[in-house]
Amino acid sequence: MKTSTEIHSAANHVGEQKAVEMLAKAGFDAWDFSMFNMCKYDWGRRGDNLLENDHSLAGTNYLAFARELKHIGEENGIHCNQSHAPFPSSCKPIRDHLKRAIECTAEAGGKICVIHPCNDGTPEENGEMYLELLPFAKECGVKIATENMWNWDREKDQAAFAACMTPESFNAHLDVVNDDFFVACLDIGHAEMRGTNTNAVEMIHALGNRLQALHIHDIDGHHDNHQIPFSMNVDFDKVVKALKDIGYNGYFTLESSNFLAGYTASDDIFDGVKKLADAARKLANMFEA
């Protein structure tokens, strides 16, 4: 079982190039190409508002940047297994960049691009977006993965329904598109949030062989904490057993993106990345045992 993690949290400290190199030295087998810097969303204003952005992924040389990261990985014995497109997909300027995200995934060597559904979209509405993207994705040799999302009920102080949040909604999205190049990425933490009325084990069994990618992180059972596995309340023994039950053969990809956010410039960032790699390997060893 091979391990991977997103590069965004490490890149916030050392840049994408150094992050890929650091992941390899820490012991990861692969890297998840975070492309959030392709479009910097203005979460304060919402709507279709983007912030000014001079990142290479937003410019004309975006493919050269993806190619550079691929070469750095190869030089260090690590490869790109999957990617994460910018979000939210409901923002039109971001939606206009989704083909670019797929293209960068292929250029980096990734095989799956995770593209969020619109939280409030129906399976049919989200299906239109995915069906529009699929011909291009197939040309690039990249599968599209949708992901289980959540909204927030302020009154109840817990997660509220969003696209793919339940087994029924997730499978309905997959059924509408009905294509081998359209698969599931299960966010383990999202599935364990209070208010979802489900859990990761139930979701894994419901998705079966449609589940081809993971976002693994730990949570307190309430909030979307995105912390390092084995630090909070997710029962990873049960999660790993469920993955074995369905014959999961993808990567164990961490999305513990808030773990490194707690590090400062004076901290040893590599120490944090190494802890993430060790946690991912522990999960892989549990699966292989």
Steps between C-alpha positions, in 0.01 A plus 500: 500500500651830387473826693454859389407841636393842375783748441310821577562511876874441465519738202356778717828482693759405238341527153374221274838398363657452841181337628516220242865438586419503872217246461736261324767529769238445771402165348184563299461298180306771315377858515152646459513808275306773685400766247322746729744774398368478144201708615505685831141525614376793705324309779407828667296629209398163354317511168720501192773706661865402463803666655796629302732215423848487352560129562651298213189280483293810422731619222576390145783264603287278722597182315868576541442534874323162515780346296762646735331342802482166320874511425585591860295206615663261258845617604409416859326168430142620549210549258167682479210264563207743503409867518248739646342765280424848639160553659215588554369371168199731534728798423497551122860632466619190687279272293661648189838374631399136560627383161833666582508301826443176309770596251748573780415167662593317181817706454610414855427131446190474720219260414210648699386863539266568792239761404249604765134490411302817564384455859139590431477339157288196425660188348357610164632856530846389607489225240474762226830652614677165516363380166624821339850438637522125436593500126798726572596293804499185288722667242743576783476149646378638833202376701278752676408428862213664683510538878262496797430856612329676794315819582460643850187539711579792730193442716581135567877561489567203277539392140199534271422322175714566193576316177636146542475525881299179537542160333180561304608842373852385417381201299232711332772735370701204371191346341406817311839518329546122475850494352815307591693830497277640773579358845470567873745670734388449858600762752522296820467798732198646319321167537556502877361848572202535732184562300593294194296203628760263361862401564809406302444124530145525367614721213784265406270198484238695303752620239678168451725486194394851399725624780837565337646789700512618861543816703612372841507715812386491860220703660339546840169358375353847466711737292692457175837504680729353231749380760761226492360144535499348849483841670123534544187283490479314167515121551756413235495130589142486373576722201791286386299180548220642282752589230632146511143368482440670163846417362608864479808525278561875481743713701480596866502876441502735798323834503608596852547854378450676835777304670783699342297821536591484868871528418679834498790620289742409780370141525653206320248451219667178389437356846128562444507346153683198640230455763239505224695242301531276804124522564425414138738204513337378822164497319653317205657242729165445670346436158777258399498306830 
